[in-house]
């Protein structure tokens, strides 16, 4: 079975390629090629728009006496799809683009113009810096200032990221967990409240009350006169108010621990004892 596409051809043993006559072709002959329109264009004859990417059977030839850094420049001929007017354009290796020659006008291309404008401004700035040293110094100062500002903004972003690292995102998501029921949520919140209460230190409130009682007792004892052991109560004339205070002090000294527990602490306890002494004296 023979091949559908023959790739290897038979050469007889007596084949001599030098005996094959060579065809004399024109130096600038044209070739028929298949290409696509490299840009949007409009025919000058009928006004037909030809969009980029439309396919044509074009004729190609070399441009005589015109090269760029040893690179050949080619010219292409196509026909308008409406009026069959011939349109020609050639390659532009300097700008890596194509240049329209005749038969049509190239449509407006904002990107190409913007690139050309930016390139022109860059060349002007470079030339100005070469001729003006002060301008070069100003540009370098501005560049260093911009770098410092960028570093500061980068440090701020790093600090912000460090703060956000302390956030427990899992706990935040658990608060908005849709699978958790209302009862489970209440139990979890109550458990968290209890744990927080255990961690809080309210201070020694009982010690503070005891200290207040000691201060009051010290003040009362300082007002009561010290009696000698051999002096009796009948020999000393004590004012009635002083006698009431003395009875109060003796009552507190003779109280038992059980009585202390039964008696309210602080100033209220002293007031109750004082009222009891008044009733006894009457």
C-alpha positions in Angstrom: 0.0 0.0 0.0 1.5 3.3 -1.1 1.6 6.4 1.1 -1.0 9.0 0.7 1.6 11.8 0.9 4.9 11.0 -0.6 7.7 12.4 1.5 10.7 10.5 0.1 11.2 10.8 -3.7 13.2 8.4 -5.9 16.5 9.6 -7.3 18.1 7.4 -9.9 21.8 6.4 -9.6 22.8 8.6 -12.5 21.1 11.7 -11.0 23.3 14.8 -11.3 21.7 18.0 -9.8 24.3 20.3 -11.6 22.8 19.3 -14.9 19.4 20.7 -14.0 18.9 24.1 -15.7 18.3 27.0 -13.3 15.5 29.4 -14.0 16.4 33.1 -14.3 14.0 34.9 -12.1 13.6 38.7 -11.8 15.5 40.3 -9.0 12.5 41.9 -7.5 9.8 39.4 -8.4 6.5 39.3 -6.5 5.2 36.4 -4.5 1.6 35.6 -3.6 1.1 35.2 0.2 -1.8 34.9 2.6 -1.8 37.5 5.3 -4.1 39.4 7.7 -4.6 43.2 7.9 -2.0 44.4 10.5 -4.2 47.4 11.6 -7.5 49.1 11.0 -7.7 51.1 7.8 -10.2 52.9 5.6 -10.3 52.9 1.8 -9.8 56.4 0.4 -11.9 55.5 -2.7 -15.1 54.1 -1.3 -14.7 54.6 2.4 -14.9 51.0 3.3 -13.5 50.0 6.7 -11.0 47.2 6.8 -10.5 45.9 10.3 -7.4 44.4 11.8 -7.2 40.6 11.3 -9.1 40.4 8.0 -7.4 37.9 5.7 -6.2 38.7 2.2 -4.4 37.2 -0.7 -1.6 39.7 -1.1 1.4 40.2 -3.3 4.8 40.6 -1.5 8.0 42.2 -2.9 11.3 43.6 -1.5 11.7 47.3 -1.1 14.7 48.4 -3.2 17.5 50.4 -1.7 15.9 50.5 1.7 16.9 48.4 4.8 17.2 48.9 8.6 20.3 47.6 10.3 20.6 45.0 7.5 17.0 43.9 7.9 15.0 43.7 4.7 11.8 45.7 4.3 8.9 44.2 2.4 5.9 45.8 0.7 2.5 44.2 0.4 -0.4 44.9 -2.0 -4.0 44.0 -1.1 -7.4 45.0 -2.7 -10.3 46.6 -1.0 -13.1 44.2 -0.4 -15.7 46.6 -1.8 -14.3 48.6 -4.7 -11.1 46.4 -5.4 -8.9 49.5 -5.0 -5.3 48.5 -4.5 -3.8 49.3 -1.1 -0.1 49.1 -0.3 1.8 49.1 3.0 5.2 48.0 4.1 7.0 46.8 7.2 8.6 49.1 9.7 11.3 47.1 11.7 12.4 50.2 13.5 9.1 50.6 15.4 8.2 46.9 15.0 5.0 48.0 13.1 3.6 48.5 9.6 3.4 51.8 7.6 0.6 52.6 5.2 1.7 53.9 1.8 -1.2 54.3 -0.6 -4.8 53.4 -1.1 -6.1 53.8 2.5 -5.6 55.7 5.6 -4.9 54.2 9.0 -7.5 54.7 11.7 -6.8 56.4 15.0 -4.9 54.3 17.5 -4.7 55.8 21.0 -2.3 53.2 22.3 0.3 53.8 19.6 0.1 57.6 20.0 0.4 57.3 23.8 3.5 55.1 23.5 5.1 57.6 21.0 4.3 60.5 23.3 5.8 58.7 26.3 8.9 57.9 24.4 9.3 61.5 23.2 8.9 62.9 26.8 11.5 60.4 28.1 14.0 61.5 25.5 13.4 65.2 26.3 13.8 64.5 30.0 17.1 62.6 29.4 18.4 65.4 27.2 17.4 68.1 29.8 19.2 66.2 32.6 22.3 65.9 30.4 22.4 69.6 29.8 21.2 70.8 33.3 23.1 69.4 36.3 20.7 71.1 38.8 17.7 69.4 37.2 19.5 66.1 37.5 20.1 66.8 41.3 16.5 67.7 41.8 15.3 64.6 40.1 17.6 62.4 42.3 16.4 64.2 45.4 12.8 63.6 44.5 13.5 60.0 43.7 15.2 59.4 47.1 12.2 61.2 48.8 9.8 58.9 47.0 11.8 55.8 48.1 11.7 57.0 51.8 7.9 57.4 51.6 7.5 54.0 50.0 9.5 52.5 52.9 7.4 54.3 55.5 4.2 53.0 53.9 5.6 49.5 53.8 6.5 49.7 57.5 2.9 50.8 58.3 1.5 47.9 56.3 3.8 45.5 58.2 2.6 47.0 61.6 -1.0 46.6 60.5 -0.4 43.0 59.6 1.2 42.3 63.0 -1.9 43.7 64.7 -4.2 41.6 62.6 -2.2 38.5 63.4 -3.4 38.7 67.1 -7.0 38.4 66.0 -8.5 35.0 66.4 -10.5 34.6 63.2 -11.7 31.1 64.2 -13.5 32.5 67.3 -15.0 35.3 65.2 -16.4 32.8 62.7 -17.8 30.7 65.5 -19.9 33.6 66.6 -21.6 33.6 63.3 -21.8 29.8 62.9 -25.1 28.9 61.4 -24.9 25.3 62.5 -24.8 26.2 66.2 -28.2 26.3 67.9 -29.4 29.0 70.2 -29.1 26.8 73.3 -25.5 25.9 72.5 -24.7 29.6 71.9 -26.1 30.6 75.3 -24.2 27.8 77.1 -20.9 28.8 75.3 -21.4 32.5 76.2 -22.2 31.7 79.8 -19.0 29.5 80.0 -16.9 32.3 78.6 -18.4 34.8 81.1 -17.5 32.4 84.0 -14.0 32.0 82.8 -13.6 35.8 82.5 -15.0 36.3 86.0 -12.4 33.8 87.4 -9.6 35.8 85.8 -10.7 39.1 87.2 -9.1 40.1 90.6 -11.5 42.1 92.7 -9.1 42.8 95.5 -9.3 42.0 99.3 -12.7 43.6 100.3 -12.9 41.7 103.6 -9.5 43.0 104.7 -10.6 46.5 103.9 -13.7 46.1 106.3 -11.5 44.7 109.1 -9.1 47.6 108.7 -11.9 50.1 109.0 -13.1 48.4 112.3 -9.6 48.5 113.7 -9.3 52.3 112.9 -12.7 53.0 114.6 -11.7 51.0 117.7 -8.5 52.9 117.9 -10.3 56.2 117.7 -12.7 55.2 120.5 -10.0 53.8 122.8 -8.0 57.1 122.4 -11.0 59.1 123.7 -11.6 56.8 126.8 -9.3 57.8 129.8 -6.9 55.2 131.2 -7.9 54.1 134.7 -5.4 53.0 137.3 -5.8 49.5 138.8 -6.3 50.8 142.3 -8.8 53.5 141.4 -12.5 52.4 141.5 -15.4 53.7 139.5 -17.0 55.4 142.5 -13.9 57.6 143.2 -13.9 59.1 139.6 -16.5 61.4 138.4 -17.1 60.4 134.8 -19.4 62.4 132.6 -22.4 60.5 131.3 -21.3 60.6 127.7 -17.8 59.4 128.6 -19.3 56.6 130.7 -21.4 55.4 127.7 -18.3 55.3 125.5 -16.5 53.3 128.2 -19.3 50.8 128.5 -19.2 50.4 124.7 -15.5 49.7 124.7 -15.8 47.1 127.5 -18.7 45.5 125.7 -16.6 45.1 122.6 -13.6 43.8 124.5 -15.7 41.1 126.2 -17.5 39.9 123.1 -16.8 36.4 121.9 -15.9 35.4 118.4 -19.5 34.1 118.0 -20.9 37.4 119.0 -18.5 39.2 116.6 -19.9 37.0 113.8 -23.5 37.8 114.8 -22.8 41.5 115.1 -22.7 43.4 111.7 -19.3 44.5 110.6 -18.0 48.0 110.3 -19.8 51.2 111.5 -23.2 49.5 111.7 -21.9 47.1 114.3 -20.5 50.0 116.5 -23.9 51.8 116.2 -25.8 48.7 117.4 -23.4 48.3 120.3 -23.8 51.9 121.2 -27.6 51.7 121.2 -27.4 48.6 123.5 -25.2 50.4 126.0 -27.7 53.2 126.1 -30.6 50.8 126.9 -28.5 49.1 129.6 -27.6 52.4 131.3 -31.2 53.5 131.4 
